[in-house]
Amino acid sequence: MDKEKKKMGRPLKFGEPRDTSLHLRISKQESERIKKCSENLNLNRTETIMRGIELLEKKFKL
């Protein structure tokens, strides 16, 4: 009998898996700006940064 293979781990919040890591060196002030935006938008830092990228793509038609 074939048993279904169940994926282990946390379910995806967004459409595709986020399996690439990006390490940035930013100033304390820049970190605080990201934190402030993410708290005001009620998003995590990754989603906050992705929203900013989306805005830039729209503005510059990328």
C-alpha positions in Angstrom: 0.0 0.0 0.0 1.3 3.4 -0.9 1.3 5.9 1.9 1.1 9.6 1.1 4.3 11.4 1.9 3.6 14.3 4.2 5.8 17.3 4.2 7.2 18.1 7.5 7.8 21.6 8.8 6.0 24.8 8.9 3.5 25.6 6.1 4.4 28.3 3.6 3.0 31.7 4.3 3.5 32.8 0.7 3.3 31.2 -2.6 6.8 29.9 -3.0 9.4 28.7 -0.6 11.9 31.3 0.7 15.1 29.2 0.7 17.7 31.8 -0.2 19.4 33.8 2.5 20.6 37.3 2.1 22.9 38.9 4.6 23.2 42.7 4.7 25.4 45.1 6.6 23.3 48.1 7.5 23.6 50.8 10.0 21.7 50.9 13.3 19.6 53.8 11.9 18.7 51.8 8.8 17.8 48.8 10.9 15.5 51.0 13.1 13.8 52.5 10.0 13.0 49.0 8.8 11.8 48.0 12.2 9.6 51.1 12.5 8.1 50.4 9.0 7.5 46.8 9.7 5.8 47.5 13.1 3.6 50.2 11.5 2.6 47.9 8.6 2.2 44.9 10.9 4.6 42.9 8.7 7.8 41.1 9.3 11.1 42.7 8.1 11.3 40.5 5.0 7.8 41.4 3.8 8.4 45.1 4.6 11.5 45.1 2.4 9.7 43.2 -0.4 6.9 45.8 -0.3 9.6 48.5 -0.8 11.0 46.6 -3.8 7.5 46.3 -5.3 7.0 50.0 -5.0 10.3 50.7 -6.7 9.4 48.2 -9.5 6.1 50.0 -10.1 7.7 53.5 -9.9 10.4 52.6 -12.4 8.4 50.1 -14.5 10.8 47.3 -14.0 
